[in-house]
Amino acid sequence: MLDARALLDPGDRIALIGDEAILIPQLNDSGVSDWPEFIDVYPASERIAMNESPIDAIRTKPDSSLVVMVGLHAAGKIDACVSAGNTGAFAAASSVAMRRLKGVQRVGIAIVVPTLHGPVVVCDVGASVSCRPKHLHQYAIMASVFAERVTRVSHPRVGILSVGEEDSKGTDVVKDARKLLKADSSLNFVGNIESRDLFRGACDVLVCDGFVGNVVLKLIEGLGESILTDVVQNIKAENNPDAEALAIKAVKTTQTKYDFNDYGGAPLLGIEGICMITHGASNARGITNAIRQAKAFSQYQVNDRIKSLLGR
């Protein structure tokens, strides 16, 4: 968070919400003696754990840092929220405290998946586990705006996740959503996308319901970690120090290419505000990039563009 100072324009400040007895001593010990010049600390006496029920947590812990932060945003005291905490609680608190954008029926979480062919925005990855065709259509619109304006992909190609490329493949919801996407002239729709093509440059935006999207996200994380670990173990088993050194160097290079910290946060699309969800394991670079994304979200007027398209 302290590293994000370089991103601030004149008049910008960072709001840090939490237990003052913990935060202020840490800030004082950070070596950044002038932190009060760009950081405001807001007190919050409670915290929501990762394993707590989202709805129960926001109801029973109104003074948690997460709920206080969302309340400050809803009241106009801060311009954006960034959270590495309980994703469900953050999404629920944001939905309760702030209205959905006009015309939006379901909010969606969009992640940026790095690939050799460029970033792919996947939406939804957990906000709504059951969707109707219209919801998937709106996800495509919102994610396309985010891809174009924040990840800077010109006229992003939109695909819908299915079990085959043919129009006849997929659930009834997927097939009906496909018709809506194909009929929308504002979208650069390229058809059904199979999951194996996510990393092959088949599209720039991939639409799915939150259940499927979350499974895809967790599979990517687990499979990537497993493969890289296996490669290193196999090289070590050869007892060749030179080969081992080269392998570890190559693995670290690959990890850097696919590091989620490079893209920072996943926006909660469809909210009348700016809410960035970061990975619980985010490092300083990840938090800094999430703040960078929040500023870009505001600068490029993502919500205004979404409302314009949905209001047609």
C-alpha positions as a printed Julia matrix, in Angstrom:
312×3 Matrix{Float64}:
   0.0     0.0     0.0
   2.84    2.39    0.81
   4.3     1.59   -2.61
   1.13    2.97   -4.21
   2.19    6.48   -3.26
   3.84    6.84   -6.66
   0.41    6.42   -8.29
  -1.22    9.28   -6.42
  -2.05   12.53   -8.13
  -2.11   15.83   -6.2
  -4.99   15.66   -3.74
  -5.23   11.86   -3.8
  -5.12   10.02   -0.48
  -5.25    6.39    0.6
  -7.78    5.37    3.26
  -6.65    2.51    5.49
  -9.41    0.91    7.58
  -8.79   -1.3    10.6
  -7.61   -1.5    14.2
  -5.68    1.73   14.86
  -3.69    0.07   17.65
  -2.22   -2.28   15.04
  -2.09   -0.09   11.94
  -0.52    3.09   13.29
   2.49    1.39   14.97
   3.11   -0.55   11.75
   2.98    2.65    9.71
   5.34    4.36   12.14
   7.76    1.42   11.87
   7.58    1.32    8.07
  10.37    3.82    7.54
   7.99    6.15    5.7
   7.9     8.96    8.25
   5.59   11.23    6.25
   2.8     8.66    5.79
   0.18   11.0     7.37
   0.6    13.24    4.31
  -1.09   10.7     2.05
  -2.78    8.11    4.3
  -5.93    8.48    6.39
  -6.61    5.81    9.01
 -10.24    4.99    9.79
 -10.97    2.9    12.9
 -12.72   -0.47   12.72
 -12.83   -2.78   15.73
 -13.94   -6.02   14.04
 -12.71   -8.27   11.25
 -14.39  -10.85    9.04
 -12.48  -14.11    8.71
 -12.12  -15.92    5.39
 -14.25  -18.87    6.53
 -17.23  -16.88    7.82
 -20.62  -16.86    6.14
 -20.73  -13.62    4.1
 -24.31  -12.6     4.9
 -24.07  -13.49    8.59
 -20.74  -11.71    8.9
 -21.84   -8.37    7.46
 -24.98   -8.45    9.63
 -23.26   -9.33   12.91
 -20.06   -7.33   12.41
 -21.1    -3.81   11.36
 -17.79   -2.39   12.64
 -15.62   -4.77   10.64
 -13.02   -3.11    8.42
 -14.71   -4.47    5.3
 -18.19   -3.18    6.15
 -16.83    0.19    7.34
 -14.87    0.57    4.08
 -17.9    -0.14    1.9
 -19.97    2.27    4.0
 -17.42    5.03    3.48
 -17.57    4.43   -0.27
 -21.36    4.45   -0.3
 -21.33    7.74    1.64
 -18.97    9.32   -0.88
 -16.09    9.7     1.58
 -13.81    7.48   -0.48
 -13.85    6.9    -4.25
 -12.93    3.21   -4.46
 -12.56    0.07   -2.35
  -9.77   -2.5    -2.48
 -10.09   -5.66   -0.37
  -7.98   -8.8     0.03
 -10.45  -10.21    2.55
 -13.48  -12.49    2.37
 -14.65  -12.2    -1.25
 -18.24  -13.23   -0.56
 -18.55  -10.75    2.3
 -17.05   -7.95    0.2
 -19.45   -8.62   -2.68
 -22.43   -8.92   -0.34
 -21.56   -5.77    1.62
 -21.03   -3.8    -1.6
 -24.33   -4.99   -3.04
 -26.19   -4.03    0.16
 -24.53   -0.64    0.67
 -24.47    0.49   -2.96
 -27.04    0.27   -5.72
 -26.47   -1.7    -8.88
 -25.86    0.34  -12.0
 -29.07    1.23  -13.77
 -30.14   -1.72  -15.92
 -27.82   -4.26  -14.25
 -29.64   -7.36  -13.04
 -26.67   -9.25  -11.53
 -23.24   -8.08  -10.46
 -20.28  -10.12  -11.63
 -16.67  -10.63  -10.59
 -14.22  -10.3   -13.48
 -10.67  -11.64  -13.3
  -7.81  -11.01  -15.7
  -6.14  -14.26  -16.74
  -2.64  -13.75  -18.19
  -1.88  -15.87  -21.26
   0.88  -16.02  -23.88
  -1.53  -14.24  -26.23
  -2.43  -11.42  -23.85
  -4.86  -10.92  -20.95
  -8.29  -12.56  -20.99
 -11.09  -11.15  -18.84
 -13.3   -13.91  -17.4
 -16.69  -13.0   -15.91
 -18.3   -14.22  -13.66
 -16.03  -16.15  -11.26
 -18.19  -16.33   -8.16
 -20.73  -13.57   -7.65
 -23.72  -15.5    -9.09
 -23.6   -19.29   -9.26
 -26.84  -19.54  -11.24
 -27.54  -17.25  -14.17
 -30.13  -16.56  -16.83
 -29.22  -15.78  -20.45
 -29.75  -12.06  -19.9
 -27.28  -12.05  -17.03
 -24.58  -13.64  -19.21
 -25.32  -11.06  -21.9
 -24.8    -8.26  -19.38
 -21.59   -9.85  -18.14
 -20.31   -9.76  -21.72
 -21.1    -6.06  -22.04
 -19.57   -5.11  -18.68
 -16.46   -7.27  -19.1
 -15.91   -5.94  -22.63
 -15.92   -2.36  -21.35
 -13.46   -3.29  -18.61
 -11.2    -5.12  -21.08
 -11.23   -2.23  -23.52
 -10.73    0.58  -21.04
  -8.59   -0.93  -18.29
  -6.63   -3.83  -19.81
  -6.46   -1.77  -23.03
  -7.63   -4.41  -25.5
  -9.1    -2.76  -28.59
 -12.52   -4.12  -29.65
 -12.21   -7.23  -27.45
 -13.37  -10.56  -28.84
 -16.11  -12.09  -26.68
 -16.71  -15.81  -26.25
 -19.08  -17.83  -24.12
 -17.73  -20.88  -22.28
 -19.28  -24.11  -23.52
 -18.58  -27.81  -24.08
 -18.11  -27.44  -27.83
 -17.67  -24.87  -30.58
 -20.92  -25.77  -32.37
 -24.02  -23.64  -31.84
 -25.95  -26.7   -30.73
 -23.57  -27.4   -27.81
 -24.15  -26.27  -24.22
 -26.98  -25.93  -21.74
 -30.21  -24.19  -22.66
 -28.98  -21.12  -20.76
 -25.73  -21.05  -22.74
 -27.5   -21.53  -26.07
 -30.04  -18.78  -25.34
 -27.31  -16.45  -24.1
 -25.37  -17.14  -27.29
 -28.3   -15.84  -29.35
 -28.36  -12.61  -27.32
 -24.61  -12.12  -27.69
 -24.69  -12.79  -31.42
 -27.53  -10.29  -31.91
 -25.76   -7.48  -29.99
 -23.91   -5.35  -32.53
 -21.92   -3.59  -29.78
 -20.1    -6.86  -29.02
 -17.35   -8.5   -31.04
 -18.81  -11.95  -30.42
 -16.77  -14.91  -31.68
 -18.95  -17.82  -30.51
 -18.57  -20.75  -28.14
 -15.19  -21.23  -26.49
 -13.99  -24.49  -24.98
 -12.0   -24.23  -21.76
  -8.85  -25.61  -23.4
  -8.84  -22.61  -25.74
  -8.7   -20.06  -22.9
  -4.9   -19.98  -23.17
  -4.8   -20.26  -26.97
  -5.81  -16.72  -27.84
  -9.37  -17.62  -28.84
 -10.95  -14.59  -27.16
 -10.25  -11.54  -25.0
 -13.41  -11.82  -22.86
 -14.88  -15.12  -21.68
 -18.39  -15.25  -20.21
 -19.77  -17.93  -17.87
 -21.84  -18.26  -14.71
 -20.13  -17.85  -11.34
 -20.15  -21.55  -10.47
 -18.33  -22.58  -13.63
 -16.06  -19.53  -13.52
 -14.95  -20.21   -9.96
 -14.19  -23.84  -10.81
 -12.11  -22.69  -13.81
 -10.25  -20.16  -11.66
  -9.37  -22.64   -8.91
  -8.39  -25.29  -11.48
  -6.01  -22.86  -13.18
  -4.38  -21.97   -9.86
  -4.01  -25.57   -8.7
  -2.91  -27.05  -12.02
  -0.33  -24.36  -12.66
   1.24  -24.79   -9.24
   1.21  -28.59   -9.54
   2.86  -28.63  -12.99
   5.64  -26.24  -12.03
   6.35  -28.14   -8.82
   6.5   -31.43  -10.73
   8.91  -30.0   -13.29
  11.3   -28.83  -10.57
  11.13  -32.17   -8.72
  11.83  -34.15  -11.89
  14.87  -32.0   -12.71
  16.19  -32.33   -9.15
  15.85  -36.12   -9.41
  18.4   -36.08  -12.24
  21.09  -34.87   -9.82
  22.44  -32.41  -12.35
  23.2   -29.1   -10.58
  23.54  -27.13  -13.82
  20.23  -28.43  -15.19
  18.56  -27.82  -11.84
  19.69  -24.2   -11.77
  18.43  -23.62  -15.31
  15.11  -25.31  -14.53
  14.52  -23.25  -11.41
  15.35  -20.08  -13.34
  12.9   -21.06  -16.09
  10.16  -21.87  -13.56
  10.6   -18.51  -11.85
  10.38  -16.75  -15.22
   7.16  -18.61  -16.02
   5.72  -17.83  -12.59
   6.44  -14.16  -13.18
   4.63  -14.21  -16.53
   1.5   -15.67  -14.94
   1.65  -13.86  -11.6
  -1.8   -12.6   -10.56
  -0.09   -9.73   -8.73
   0.67   -8.13  -12.11
  -3.04   -7.45  -12.63
  -3.92   -6.54   -9.06
  -7.64   -6.72   -8.49
 -10.78   -8.29   -9.9
 -13.52   -5.67  -10.25
 -17.03   -6.27   -8.98
 -18.83   -5.2   -12.15
 -22.31   -3.72  -12.04
 -21.99   -1.82   -8.74
 -22.56    1.93   -8.51
 -19.01    2.35   -7.29
 -15.52    0.94   -7.7
 -14.82   -2.3    -5.81
 -11.6    -4.23   -6.45
 -11.22   -7.74   -5.05
  -7.65   -8.9    -4.6
  -6.24  -12.35   -3.89
  -5.82  -13.17   -0.21
  -2.16  -13.94   -0.93
  -1.49  -10.63   -2.7
   1.9    -9.08   -2.06
   2.78   -5.38   -2.03
   2.93   -5.31   -5.85
  -0.51   -6.94   -6.08
  -2.11   -4.37   -3.76
  -0.37   -1.53   -5.58
  -1.64   -2.78   -8.94
  -5.15   -3.15   -7.52
  -5.02    0.53   -6.56
  -3.71    1.29  -10.05
  -6.68   -0.57  -11.56
  -9.13    1.27   -9.33
  -7.74    4.6   -10.56
  -7.95    3.45  -14.19
 -11.53    2.25  -13.62
 -12.42    5.77  -12.52
 -10.25    7.6   -15.06
 -11.67    5.74  -18.05
 -15.26    6.0   -16.77
 -16.01    2.3   -16.96
 -19.32    2.55  -15.11
 -20.55    5.42  -17.27
 -19.83    3.41  -20.41
 -21.61    0.34  -19.01
 -24.68    2.4   -18.17
 -24.66    3.9   -21.63
 -24.61    0.51  -23.33
 -27.24   -1.04  -21.05
 -29.5     1.98  -21.5
 -29.78    1.53  -25.26
